[in-house]
Amino acid sequence: MLPSHLNGHSPLARRPRISAATGDTPAPSAAAAAAAGDAALDAHDRVYFQSYSHIGIHEAMIKDRVRTDAYRAAIMHHQKFIEGKVVMDVGCGTGILSVFCARAGAKRVYAVDASEIATQASEIVKANNLADKIVVIHGRVEDVEVEEKVDVIISEWMGYMLLYESMLPSVLFARDKWLKPGGLILPSHATLFMAPITNSDRYEGSVDFWCDVYGINMSALVPLAKKFASEEPSIELIGGENVISWPFVVKHIDCYTFTVEEFKSVATTYNVSSMMLAPIHGFGLWFEVEFNGPAESSQNLSSESNPADIICKKRSRGSDNTVVLSTAPEDEPTHWHQTIFYFSDPIEVTQDQIIEGSVMISPSEENPRCLNIHLECSTGGQTLVRDFAMR
C-alpha cells in the first residue's frame, strides 16, 4: 500500500506502491543482462499483480461511485454494441464490469486478470448465475489464449495521473490482437490535464509547522521537511480554489489509434497566465476519460488548446449524451484524487503573470510501471527544473 504521504491520508489506498527492488550485484554479461532484464520485468509484474489480490484496493475502486457509476452508465449507453456480442474485460479484478456487460446482454465475456483475485471473480460469476456467459481467465492478457475475436474491449486501466501503472499498453495489445474492425473500446479517449496550484495550508502544515512545535523551535527540521514534501508526488484532494490558472493538456489519448511507442514519452510545453496573486506551491495533474462509440469522435484536445475552449468543450459534453468520468478538482472527488508535484519553496506570482515551461513523462527504465517526470517552470525571472519519480 502507498505510504501516508502518497495516499493523501485517504482511508482506502487505491493503488499499490510498486517500487523497483534493487541490489548490489556485479555487472552481468550482455546475454545475462538481457535475461536478467526479462526476469526483472516478470518480478515487477508479479509484485504488481500480487498487490491487486488485496481486497482493500478493490473495495476502494468499487466504493468510488463516480468511477463505478460512469462505467455502468457507459455500458448501458452502448448496449446496442454489447448485446449479443463478445466482450473482453482487461484486468477484470472482481469481475464487476464483466457482470455489468453480461447483464447488458453480452453473449460472452472474457474476464482476464493476472492477480489471484481471479479466483474470487470466478466464484462471483457462479454466485450470480453467469458462468454460461462469463469466462474468467487467470493470466496476463499478453500471455492468454482466446480463440475468437471480440466486439468490445472494456478496461479500467487508469492509474494515478492517468499513466501510473502503465496498464494502457496491455489494453492496446488486446486491441491489436483481438478487437474486430469497428469494435468498441471503453473508455475510448483520455485526457491528462495539468495546472499550477497554490496550497498554503498544506505547505504550512508540513513545513512551517516545524518552526514552533508546542513552543519548541524545531526549525532545524524545515530543510528536511521541504525535501520530504517535494521529493515524491503526493496523492491528495485539492479544490478548484487551489488551481491558479486555466489547465493545459499534457496528452490526449485516442484508444482506437494510440500506440505503445507513443506511450514511451509523453511531453508538452505550456504557457499559462496566473489568475490571482498567490504563491505557486507546485503543479497538479488530473484526468478525464470519455466513453465514445467507434464512430463517435472525441473533442480532440491538444496542448495548444485554448483554456477557455477546454472548459467549454467539457461543459458541452456534460450536456449531451457522452459519458465522461472526470477526476478534476472542481468535480466530485474520486479515489484517484489529484496528483501533486510540490516545490521545496513556493514561487510568488501576481495576477496575469505568465508561467511557462515544459513537462515530460516516461516509464522508468528500472520498472516500466513506475514513472519519471521532468518538469521545467519559468516565471518572473525565476526558473525551476525538477525531476520527480513516481514509484
N, C-alpha and C positions, 0 to 999 in steps of 0.2 A: 504494500500500500504506500501511497505517497506520504512523505513526512509532512508535519503540520504546516510548515511554511510554504509547501507547494499545494496543499489541498484547500487553502483559504479557510481553514477551520471548519470546513464542511463536515457534518456528522457522518456522511457517507462518501468515501473516496470513489470517484468514478473510474479512474484509470490507474493501473499499477505502475510502480516505478520499474523501469526496465533497463537500469544501468548496466553497461558492459562490464563484465568481470575482467580484471587484468592481473597479470602476474609477472614475476621476474624470471624470464626463461631465455636461454641462449638463442641467438638469431638462427632460424632454420634455413635449410637449402630452399631453392626456388620451388622445387616439387613439393617439399614438405610444407612450405608456406602456403601453397595453393590448397593442399589437402587440409591444412590447419584452418585456412580461411573458410572452407566449406563446413568443417566441423564446428567452428565458432559460430557461423551463421545458424547452424542447426541448434547449437546450445542456446543462442539468443532466442530463437523461436520456441524452444522448449520452455524457457523461463517465461516468455511472453504468454504462451498458451496456458501454461500452468496457472498463471495469475488469474486467468478467466475461469478457473474452476472454483474460485472463491465466490460464494453466493452474495456477498456484500456488493460486489460490482454489479451483478445483475439486478439486485434489489434497487440500487441507485438509479440504474437506467430505466427500469420499468416504472418506478415511482415518479419519474420525471414525466408528468402528464403532457407537457408541451411536446416532448420528443415522441412519446408513445401515441398520443392522440393524432399527431401530424402523420405518422406512418399509417395508422389505421384509416385516417381520412383520405390519404393518398391512395391506398389500396381500394377503397370503396369508390373514389373518384375515377379510378382507371379500371373498374370492374369489368368493363367490356373487353379489355386486353387480357384479363386474368381468367375469366370464366371459361372453363373447358380447355384451358391452356396448361402448358408445363412451365413451372417456376423453379428457379434456383435461388436459395437463400444463402448468401455467402457470409459465413461467420454467424450462424443461426443462434448461438447461445442457448437460451432456454427453449427456443423454438416459437416464441410468441408471434413473430412476424409470419412464420410458416403457417401457424394456426389461423391467423387473420386471412392469409391468402386462400387456405383451404376452405374457410367459411365463406369466402367471396366467390367460391365456385371453381377454384383451380382443379384441373383434372389430376395433376400430380405435382408434388413439391419435393425437390431435393434439398434437404436441410443439411448444410455442410458446416462442420466445426471441428477444429483440431484439438480443442480442450476437452477435459474429462466431463465437462458439463453436458456433452453429447449423450452420455448415459442417462442423465435425468431428462434430457429433451425427448429421448425415445419413450421414457415412461410417461411423460406429459402427453405425447401423441396418443399413446394407448389409452390413457385415462380419459381422453376427450373423443375416443372412438374415431380416430382419424388415421389409423395405421394403414388403411387401404388407399390413402391419398398422400401421406407424408412419409418419405423415405429419409431417415436420419443417417448421415454418413459421417463417421468419425475419421477425420484426417484433414490435412491441408488441401485447399482447393487445387493447388498446383500438383498434388500427388494422386488425387482420387480419380476414379474412372466412372463416367456417366455415359451410357450407351446411346443417348439421344440428344438432339439439340433442344434448347429451351426457348420459350417465347418471352420470358420475363426474368430479369435478374434484380433481386432486391437485396440490399445490404445496409446495415448501419455501420459504416466504416469510419466515420468522422471521429478524430481524436481531439485533444486539446489543440486550440488554434488550427483546427481542421486537419492538419497534416501529421501531427504526432501519432506515432504507432506505425505509420507507413502501411496501412492496410489497403489503401486505394489500389496499389499495383495488383493485389490479389483479385479485386473486382475487375480490373482491366484484363487480367489473364482469363478469367471466366468469360468475360465478354468476347474476347477474341477466339476462344476455343469453342464455346457452346451457344452463344446467342445467335438466333436466326436473324437474317436481314430484316430490318424493320421492327425488330424486337424492342421491348420496353425495359428501361433501366430506371430503378427508383432507389435513391434520388437521381435525377438526371443532370442537375447542374449545381455547382457550389461556388461560392464567392468568399474569399478571405479579405476582411477589412482591417484597417489599422488607423490609429489616430493618436496624437499626443494627449496625455492625460495629466490631471493635477489631482493629488490626493494628500492634502496636508495632514489629515487625521491619521492616515496610515503611516506617514513619514514621522510625525511627532510621536506616535505610539511605539514605533520600533527603533527610532534613532534618538530623537530628543529626550525620550523617556529616561535615558541613562544619565542625563545631566543632573537630575535631582531624584534620587530614589529613597523615599522615606527620610528625606533631609540629608541624605548622604551623597556627596559629589562622586559620581561614578563615570564622569566624562571620559576617563581613560578608556572606557569601553566603546565610545562613539565610533572611532575608526573601524573597529571590529564589527559593530552593528551595521555600519554603512556597507562594509564588504559583504556581510551575510545577506543583507536585504537586497543587494543588487547582483549577486554572483549567479543566481539561477532565476528563471522565470517564476512568477507567483501566479497560482490559480485562485482567483477570488472574484467576488462580485463588486462591480462598480456601477454607478448610475449615470444617466445622461448628463448630469451636472458635473461629472468628473472629466468629461470629454471637452477639450478646449478648441477643437477645430472640426470642420467637416471631415468625415473619414475619407481615406483614399483606398483604392482597390489594390491589394497586393497581387492577387491572382483570381481569375475567373476560370472555372473548370467546366468543360462540357464533357460529361462522362461518356457520350456517344463517340467522341473523337479524340479525347485526351490520350496521350501516350506515356508509357513508363519513362521514356527518355526525357520528356518534359518535366517529370517529377523530380529528376536528379538535381535540378537547380531552379528555384523559383526566386525571381529578383525583379525589383522595380525601383524607380526613383519617385520622389514625391516633392510637392511644393504646395504647402497649405498656409492659411492665414489664421492666426490666433483670434478667437472670438472674445477674449477677455484679458484683463490684467491678472496674471496668475503665474505661479511657478510651474514649470513642467517637471513632473517627478518621474516621467518615463513615457512609455508607449503602451497602448492597449491593443490587443488583437481579438477579433471575434469573427464569426462566420454565419452565413445562412445557406441553406440548400433549398432547391426547388424540385418539385415532383412533376415534371412535364412529360407528356407523351412523346413518342418518337417523331411525330410530325409537327410537334409544337416547338417553337423557338423560345429560348430564354432571352431576357433583356441582356444582351452581351455587354458586360461592364468591364472596361479596361482600366488600367492605371491612369489613363489620360481622361477618364470620365469626369465631367463637371460634377462637383459635390452635390449641387442642388439637383442635378439630374438623377443622381443615385437615390436621393430621398424621394423624389417624385415617382421614379420607377418603382421603388419599394412600396409606396402608398398605393400606386395603381394596381400592383399585384395583389395587395391586400383587399382590394375592392372587386377583383374578378374571381374566376374560379380556380386560379392557380393555388396549389397548396404549398406554403412556404414554412420552413422551420428556421427560426431566427434565434441567434444567441447574442444579439446586440444589447448593449447596456440599457437602452430605453425600452426594451421588450421584456415580457415576462421571463423571470430567471429560469435557467435550465441547469442541469447537473454539470454542464461544461463550464459554467461561469464565463469569465473572460480571462485571457492570458495577459499578464502584465510584465513588461520589462522595466524594472526600476533603475534609475540612475543612482549613483552613490551620493551625488549632490544635485539639488534641483537647479534648473536654469530659469531665471526670471524673464518673462516676456510681457510685452504690452499689447493692448488690443490692436489688431490688424498687423501685427508683426509677422513677417514671413518666416516660416520654418521649413527647411528643405533638407534633402539628403537622399539616402538610398537604404534598401534592406535586401538581404539575400538569405534565403533559407535553403538548406540542403541536408540530406540524410547524413548521419555520422558514418565515417568510414569504419569505426570500431563496431558500431551496432546500427545498422540501417533503420531500425525502428525508432531511434533517437534522432534529434535534430540539432544542427548547428545554425546559429543565427548571427549574421554580421550586420550591424546597424551603424549608420553614419547620420549625424544630425548637425546642422549648422543654423545658427540664428543669432542676430545681433552681434556678429563678430566672434561668436564662440563656436567652436567645432568639437563635437564629441564623437569618438569612434569606439564602439564596444562590440565584444564578441560574447555571446551567450550560448550555453549548452543546455539543451532540454533533455535530461536523462530520465 
